[in-house]
């Protein structure tokens, strides 16, 4: 991210980065939909943080490109940005502004706040349930229903589950910050682009 702040990135690299970011997001969504249990994708919080950092650095790079080369034409900031702007705005500024406001409401208020709340509640319930699950494992071991190896396996799964939901809680807060930064960056792009255009 710091390198992107100081080094100008060519438009074709931004196009590649944006295409990779979209493909990575779709891939993460597909994996999340196909898994049976949350622990099957235990690296999800880490992958989410990496994808968020990539998206944040691309936001900074595109802002620099739009503000420094936006007056050179619609393709100056790259073909991906140009294509999305034509798709969303339909070549009309008012339509683009309305769609942007709707995206703000959906992205920040519905998706980001909802995901943060789900992660917080999931982490809280998981951490609250740990002592009971631990006692259940110990009781099953004492009663002879499971052997020592199975008890160790269940304890390890319990630790992984608590670690996963704790990590998800932290990652969701990071994603929320990224959503706020994305909205501010987009607003700066709009205002700065209009100011430079006139």
C-alpha positions in Angstrom: 0.0 0.0 0.0 2.8 2.4 0.8 4.5 1.6 -2.5 1.2 2.5 -4.3 1.1 5.8 -2.4 4.4 6.9 -3.8 4.9 5.1 -7.0 2.7 5.8 -10.1 1.3 2.6 -11.6 0.5 2.3 -15.3 -3.1 1.9 -16.4 -2.5 -1.7 -17.8 -1.2 -2.8 -14.4 -4.3 -1.3 -12.7 -6.5 -3.2 -15.2 -4.7 -6.5 -14.4 -5.0 -5.8 -10.6 -8.7 -5.0 -10.8 -9.4 -8.1 -12.9 -7.4 -10.2 -10.4 -9.3 -8.6 -7.5 -12.7 -9.4 -9.1 -11.6 -12.9 -9.9 -10.3 -13.5 -6.4 -13.5 -12.2 -4.9 -15.6 -14.5 -7.0 -13.3 -17.4 -6.1 -13.6 -16.7 -2.4 -17.4 -16.5 -2.7 -17.5 -19.8 -4.6 -15.4 -21.6 -2.0 -17.4 -20.1 0.9 -20.7 -21.3 -0.8 -19.4 -24.9 -1.3 -17.8 -25.7 2.1 -19.8 -27.7 4.6 -18.3 -26.3 7.8 -16.6 -22.9 8.6 -13.4 -24.7 9.6 -13.1 -26.3 6.1 -12.0 -22.8 5.0 -10.0 -21.9 8.2 -7.8 -19.6 6.2 -10.7 -17.4 5.3 -9.9 -14.5 7.7 -6.3 -14.3 6.3 -7.5 -14.5 2.7 -10.1 -11.8 3.5 -7.4 -9.5 4.9 -5.1 -10.0 1.9 -8.0 -9.4 -0.5 -9.0 -6.2 1.4 -5.4 -4.9 1.4 -5.2 -5.6 -2.4 -8.5 -3.7 -2.9 -7.4 -0.8 -0.7 -4.1 -0.4 -2.7 -6.0 -0.6 -6.0 -8.4 2.1 -4.7 -5.4 4.4 -4.0 -3.8 3.6 -7.3 -7.0 4.3 -9.3 -7.5 7.6 -7.4 -4.1 8.7 -8.4 -4.7 7.6 -12.0 -8.1 9.3 -12.2 -7.0 12.6 -10.7 -3.7 12.8 -12.6 -4.7 11.5 -16.0 -8.6 11.7 -16.0 -8.5 14.7 -18.3 -6.8 12.7 -21.1 -10.0 10.7 -21.9 -12.2 7.9 -20.6 -9.5 5.2 -21.1 -6.7 7.1 -19.3 -7.4 5.4 -16.0 -7.7 1.9 -17.7 -10.2 -0.1 -19.6 -11.7 -1.8 -16.5 -12.6 1.5 -14.9 -13.9 2.9 -18.1 -16.1 -0.2 -18.7 -17.5 -0.1 -15.2 -18.3 3.6 -15.4 -20.2 3.1 -18.7 -22.0 0.1 -17.3 -23.0 1.9 -14.0 -23.5 5.4 -15.2 -25.0 4.8 -18.6 -23.1 7.9 -19.8 -25.2 10.1 -17.5 -23.7 11.8 -14.4 -27.1 12.0 -12.5 -27.7 8.2 -13.0 -24.2 7.5 -11.8 -24.7 9.6 -8.7 -28.0 7.9 -7.9 -26.5 4.4 -8.4 -23.5 5.4 -6.2 -25.9 6.5 -3.4 -27.7 3.1 -3.6 -24.3 1.3 -3.6 -23.4 3.2 -0.4 -26.6 2.1 1.3 -26.3 -1.5 0.2 -22.5 -1.9 0.8 -22.0 0.0 4.0 -25.3 -0.1 5.9 -26.6 -3.6 4.9 -23.6 -5.8 3.9 -20.7 -4.4 6.0 -22.7 -3.7 9.2 -24.5 -7.0 8.9 -21.3 -9.0 8.4 -19.6 -7.2 11.3 -22.6 -8.0 13.6 -22.7 -11.6 12.5 -19.0 -12.0 13.1 -19.3 -10.4 16.6 -22.2 -12.6 17.6 -20.6 -15.7 16.2 -17.4 -15.0 18.1 -19.3 -14.3 21.3 -21.4 -17.4 21.2 -18.4 -19.6 20.3 -16.4 -18.3 23.1 -19.3 -18.6 25.6 -19.8 -22.2 24.5 -16.2 -23.3 25.0 -16.4 -24.2 28.7 -19.5 -26.3 28.2 -18.0 -28.1 25.2 -14.8 -28.7 27.1 -16.7 -30.2 30.0 -18.7 -32.4 27.6 -15.5 -33.8 26.1 -14.1 -34.4 29.6 -17.3 -36.1 30.6 -17.4 -38.4 27.5 -13.7 -39.3 28.2 -14.4 -40.1 31.9 -17.4 -42.2 30.9 -15.4 -44.2 28.4 -17.5 -43.1 25.4 -14.4 -41.8 23.6 -10.7 -42.6 23.9 -7.9 -40.1 24.6 -7.0 -39.7 21.0 -10.6 -38.7 20.1 -10.7 -36.3 23.0 -7.5 -34.6 21.9 -9.0 -34.4 18.3 -12.2 -32.7 19.7 -10.2 -30.3 21.8 -8.1 -29.3 18.8 -11.2 -28.7 16.8 -12.6 -26.6 19.6 -9.5 -24.5 19.7 -9.5 -24.1 15.9 -13.2 -23.1 16.0 -12.6 -20.4 18.7 -9.6 -19.1 16.9 -11.5 -19.0 13.6 -14.4 -17.0 14.9 -12.1 -14.7 16.9 -10.1 -14.0 13.7 -13.4 -13.4 11.7 -14.4 -10.8 14.3 -11.2 -8.9 13.7 -11.2 -9.3 9.9 -14.8 -8.0 9.8 -13.8 -4.8 11.6 -10.9 -4.4 9.1 -13.3 -4.9 6.2 -15.7 -2.3 7.7 -12.8 0.2 7.8 -12.0 -0.6 4.2 -15.6 0.0 3.2 -15.5 3.4 4.9 -12.2 4.2 3.2 -13.6 3.1 -0.2 -16.6 5.4 0.2 -14.3 8.4 1.1 -12.0 7.6 -1.8 -14.9 7.4 -4.3 -16.3 10.7 -3.0 -12.8 12.3 -3.4 -12.6 10.9 -7.0 -16.0 12.4 -7.9 -15.3 15.9 -6.4 -11.7 15.9 -7.6 -12.6 14.7 -11.0 -15.2 17.4 -11.4 -12.9 20.1 -10.1 -10.1 19.0 -12.5 -12.5 18.7 -15.4 -13.6 22.3 -15.0 
